[in-house]
Amino acid sequence: MPMGQYTTTFNIDELITSYIDDEIPDPELKRQIEDMLGKDASLNAKYQSELLTRNMMRSRMPESELPVKTYQSVITSIDSIIAEASLKKNRGTVSQESVQYPSFWQTIKDTLTGKFIGVPRYAFAVLAFFIIGGLFVFSGGKEVKNPYILAGTEKSIMVQAVNSFHKILDGDISPKLRSSNAAEVEKYVQQTAHFNAYVPKIENYELKGVECSQYNGQELAHIIYENGDKQMIYILQTPVTSVEKKNLDLPSDVHNEMVNAKFYMCDQVDETDCTMTLWYRGNVICVSMTTMPKQDMYAAFTRFNK
């Protein structure tokens, strides 16, 4: 369907938002949007800005980390601004420009209360950045600095690993098969996800089990280890074909380091400063997540990945 038939109902900002949220079923329209982003620097800048805002506002900052008192204070302040601006408007004491304040602050309030916002998110990306930054100060959160996580979409293997790890920590994902037997776990993945998993023996850690899932039609295996202190090593695994078929994304720079250095390791991938490691094991991509510091994970990784 030609682009013009969509833009009669949806403007390009709405299309970009739908594209980022993977809500455009028409492959031809997707291709047209990608062509426009590749050719129009200004449009691409808007896309990158909204993408960054979206990723910052995801579930990587758990709600429980924000004190209720602080949240209520922010919402109360916004309510006061809205009420004051509305009162002045009714009395006719403000200019036309000032009249726009209520809807603007209402938009921010809706964002904080989790409602869908009906305007392009990049339009207030800068303000959202400062608001979220302020909440991090109050909640003690740490900054996510890894560029591949910040710029990654849901299709990114790295983003999938971070999100799944936090769901495991929160208890939203638990092993479907609970077993400390590596052969049983390998057999389960083969029968359920139809690929040969890598289940290493990790010193001082016990294999707890595995869960299998799908994303974008791609099979994933989630293998979980714990030590006596309840510290966890989680390994997401998926066949190399998941990237070849473009069901999942892997940054080319990360791939190159995985090939040349045999692994890619980084920290600062989330607000708790977890350590991530990616490597190839045969025809499988492995992505581990752990709360242990990078240097400790390096020592553990070099022992079990021989």
Secondary structure, DSSP 8 states (H G I E B T S, - for coil): --HHHHHTTS-HHHHHHHHHTT----HHHHHHHHHHHHH-HHHHHHHHHHHHHHHHTSTTS-GGGS-HHHHHHHHHHHHHHHHHHHHHHHHT-S-HHHHTHHHHHHHHHHHHTT---SS-GGGGHHHHHHHHHHHHHHHT------HHHHS--TTBHHHHHHHHHHHHHTTSS--SEE-S-HHHHHHHHHHHTSS-------TT-EEEEEEEEEETTEEEEEEEEE-TT--EEEEEEEETHHHHTTSSB--HHHHHHHHHSS-EEE--SSTT--EEEEEEETTEEEEEEESS-HHHHHHHHHHH--
